[in-house]
């Protein structure tokens, strides 16, 4: 990662963005001190800009300012990561409902194509996790951008630029094996089939189930890496699988019922 701040933001915002990403990826570890002088030299910025960047990080609860120590890295709690998954899953689920109700053929066609792209990856063998995650992102991003709901789009954009999400693009925590990629592709198939069937409730449920599974895989890997546990109350159930539908009666069963009905009518008419 470059130490130079991005030019599309103010200098303090750009410095804060780089440091936030490094904190999320644990290149900067909890307890590590951040000194203004070193950061000013690294980013070729004034100490005032660095000080403003540290204030931004403090507001985001990524660092704390301690007497006689200055800025100290806190890190991103596992609970915050879990919360981000919960909020994102519900926003994308809502976006899917807009897409289904609008029923634009061009959008539905492209969503189908993006599902097929995911399917093709698992059919061809193991895909690097970042490449696989990118294909998933393209599938869901189309629903977000096509929903027509600017509030949903803005809120998701804000969450996805959080350091905790950005870090997962540097250090993948899910989609690490072909079996897992096949499992995820099956979940996306369920989402697509619900959309294709105009089933808003089903699509919302399947999207939440996907994010629930994704969240649990990510939290498990990060917990192992950090040797930390999470408050289990924050791992809420985002959705429950649909109850299996009662199988339709076969032809023989229907014929027997019909014969019983006819026999009953004949019996009653003969009275």
C-alpha positions in Angstrom: 0.0 0.0 0.0 1.3 3.4 -0.9 2.0 5.8 1.9 0.9 8.8 -0.2 -2.6 10.0 0.6 -5.2 10.0 -2.1 -5.8 13.3 -3.8 -9.6 13.0 -4.0 -9.9 13.7 -0.3 -8.4 16.3 2.0 -5.0 15.5 3.3 -6.2 14.6 6.9 -9.0 12.4 5.4 -6.6 10.7 3.1 -4.1 10.0 5.8 -6.9 8.7 8.1 -8.1 6.4 5.3 -4.7 4.8 4.8 -4.2 4.4 8.6 -7.7 3.0 9.1 -7.1 0.4 6.4 -3.8 -0.6 8.0 -5.5 -0.8 11.4 -8.2 -3.0 10.0 -5.7 -5.3 8.3 -3.7 -5.3 11.6 -0.6 -3.9 9.9 -0.9 -1.5 12.8 -1.7 -3.6 15.8 -3.7 -2.8 19.0 -1.5 -1.0 21.5 0.8 0.4 18.9 1.6 4.1 19.2 1.2 6.6 16.3 3.5 9.6 16.6 2.8 12.8 14.7 6.4 13.3 13.7 6.9 9.9 12.1 3.5 10.1 10.4 4.3 13.6 9.1 7.5 12.4 7.6 5.9 9.3 6.1 3.1 11.1 4.4 5.1 14.3 3.7 2.4 16.3 5.4 2.3 18.9 8.2 1.9 17.9 11.8 -1.3 19.8 11.8 -2.7 17.6 9.0 -1.5 14.5 10.9 -3.1 15.8 14.1 -6.4 16.2 12.3 -6.2 12.7 10.8 -5.7 11.3 14.3 -8.8 13.1 15.5 -10.7 11.5 12.7 -9.4 8.1 13.7 -10.3 8.8 17.3 -13.9 9.7 16.3 -14.1 6.4 14.5 -12.9 4.6 17.7 -9.9 3.2 15.9 -7.4 4.9 18.2 -7.5 6.5 21.6 -5.5 9.5 22.9 -3.8 8.7 26.1 -2.0 11.0 28.5 1.8 10.8 28.1 1.4 8.3 25.2 -0.5 10.1 22.5 -2.4 8.2 19.9 -2.6 4.4 20.5 -4.3 1.9 18.2 -7.4 0.2 19.4 -8.3 -1.8 16.4 -11.7 -2.8 15.0 -13.7 -4.9 17.5 -15.2 -8.1 16.1 -18.6 -6.9 17.2 -18.4 -3.9 14.9 -17.5 -6.2 12.0 -20.5 -8.4 12.8 -22.8 -5.3 13.0 -21.7 -4.2 9.6 -22.7 -7.5 8.1 -26.1 -7.3 9.8 -26.8 -3.9 8.4 -25.5 -4.5 5.0 -27.5 -7.7 4.5 -30.7 -6.0 5.3 -30.0 -3.1 3.0 -29.1 -5.4 0.1 -32.2 -7.5 0.8 -34.3 -4.3 0.6 -32.6 -3.4 -2.7 -33.5 -6.8 -4.1 -37.2 -6.2 -3.3 -37.1 -3.0 -5.4 -35.5 -4.8 -8.3 -38.1 -7.6 -8.2 -41.0 -5.2 -8.0 -39.7 -3.0 -10.9 -39.1 -6.1 -13.0 -36.9 -4.5 -15.6 -36.0 -7.1 -18.1 -32.5 -5.7 -18.8 -31.6 -5.6 -15.1 -32.9 -9.1 -14.5 -31.0 -10.4 -17.5 -27.8 -8.9 -16.3 -28.2 -10.2 -12.7 -28.7 -13.7 -14.3 -25.5 -13.3 -16.3 -23.6 -12.3 -13.2 -24.8 -15.3 -11.4 -23.7 -17.5 -14.3 -20.3 -15.9 -14.1 -20.0 -17.1 -10.4 -21.3 -20.5 -11.4 -18.7 -20.7 -14.2 -15.9 -20.0 -11.7 -16.7 -22.9 -9.5 -17.3 -25.2 -12.5 -13.8 -24.4 -13.7 -12.1 -25.1 -10.3 -10.7 -23.1 -7.5 -10.6 -19.3 -8.0 -8.4 -16.9 -6.0 -10.5 -15.7 -3.1 -10.3 -12.0 -4.1 -11.3 -12.8 -7.6 -14.2 -14.9 -6.4 -15.3 -12.1 -3.9 -15.1 -9.6 -6.8 -17.6 -11.7 -8.8 -19.9 -11.8 -5.8 -19.6 -8.0 -5.4 -20.6 -7.5 -9.0 -23.7 -9.6 -8.5 -24.9 -7.7 -5.4 -23.8 -4.3 -6.6 -26.0 -4.5 -9.6 -29.0 -4.9 -7.3 -28.0 -1.9 -5.3 -27.4 0.4 -8.2 -30.6 -0.8 -10.0 -32.9 -0.5 -7.0 -33.5 3.2 -7.6 -33.3 3.8 -3.9 -30.7 6.5 -3.3 -30.9 6.1 0.5 -30.0 2.4 0.4 -27.3 3.1 -2.2 -25.7 5.8 0.0 -25.9 3.9 3.2 -24.3 0.8 1.7 -21.6 2.9 0.1 -20.8 4.4 3.5 -20.5 0.9 5.1 -18.5 -0.6 2.3 -15.8 2.1 2.6 -15.4 1.3 6.3 -11.9 0.1 7.2 -13.2 -3.3 8.2 -14.5 -4.0 4.7 -11.5 -2.6 3.0 -9.2 -4.9 5.0 -11.0 -8.0 3.7 -9.8 -7.1 0.2 -6.2 -7.3 1.4 -6.5 -10.4 3.6 -9.3 -12.7 2.5 -11.1 -14.5 5.3 -13.7 -16.4 3.3 -14.0 -18.3 0.0 -10.7 -20.0 0.8 -11.4 -23.5 -0.6 -13.2 -24.8 -3.7 -15.8 -26.6 -1.5 -16.6 -23.2 0.2 -16.8 -21.5 -3.1 -19.2 -24.1 -4.3 -21.3 -23.7 -1.2 -21.4 -19.9 -1.7 -22.3 -20.3 -5.3 -25.3 -22.5 -4.2 -26.5 -19.7 -2.0 -26.2 -17.2 -4.8 -28.2 -19.6 -7.0 -30.9 -19.5 -4.4 -30.9 -15.7 -4.5 -31.1 -15.7 -8.3 -33.9 -18.3 -8.4 -36.0 -16.3 -6.0 -35.5 -13.1 -8.0 -36.3 -15.0 -11.2 -39.5 -16.3 -9.6 -40.5 -12.8 -8.4 -40.3 -14.0 -4.8 -39.4 -10.9 -2.8 -39.6 -12.6 0.6 -37.5 -15.5 -0.7 -34.8 -13.2 -2.2 -34.6 -11.3 1.1 -34.2 -14.4 3.1 -31.6 -16.0 0.9 -29.5 -12.7 0.8 -29.6 -12.6 4.6 -28.6 -16.3 4.8 -25.7 -15.6 2.5 -24.5 -12.7 4.6 -25.0 -14.7 7.8 -22.8 -17.5 6.4 -20.2 -15.0 5.1 -20.1 -13.2 8.4 -19.6 -16.4 10.4 -16.7 -17.5 8.2 -15.0 -14.1 8.4 -15.5 -13.8 12.2 -14.2 -17.3 12.7 -11.0 -16.6 10.7 -10.4 -13.2 12.4 -11.0 -14.7 15.9 -8.4 -17.4 15.2 -5.9 -14.9 13.9 -6.4 -12.4 16.8 -6.9 -15.1 19.4 -10.0 -13.2 20.5 -13.7 -14.2 21.1 -16.8 -12.3 20.2 -19.9 -11.5 22.3 -22.2 -14.2 20.9 -25.2 -11.9 21.4 -23.9 -9.8 18.5 -24.1 -12.8 16.1 -27.8 -12.5 15.6 -29.7 -14.8 13.3 -30.2 -12.8 10.1 -32.6 -15.3 8.6 -33.8 -18.8 8.9 -33.9 -21.3 6.1 -37.3 -21.8 4.5 -39.3 -24.7 5.8 -39.3 -27.5 3.2 -42.5 -27.3 1.2 -44.9 -30.3 1.4 -44.2 -32.3 -1.7 -47.1 -32.3 -4.2 -49.1 -35.5 -4.1 -48.2 -37.9 -6.8 -50.6 -39.0 -9.6 -51.6 -42.3 -7.8 -52.5 -40.4 -4.6 -54.6 -37.9 -6.5 -56.4 -40.7 -8.4 -57.2 -42.6 -5.2 -58.7 -39.4 -3.7 -60.7 -38.8 -6.8 -62.1 -42.4 -6.7 -63.0 -42.0 -3.1 -64.9 -38.7 -3.9 -66.7 -40.3 -6.8 -67.7 -43.4 -4.6 -68.9 -41.1 -1.9 -71.1 -39.1 -4.3 -72.5 -42.3 -5.9 -73.3 -43.6 -2.4 -75.0 -40.4 -1.4 -77.0 -40.2 -4.6 -78.4 -43.7 -4.1 -79.9 -42.9 -0.8 
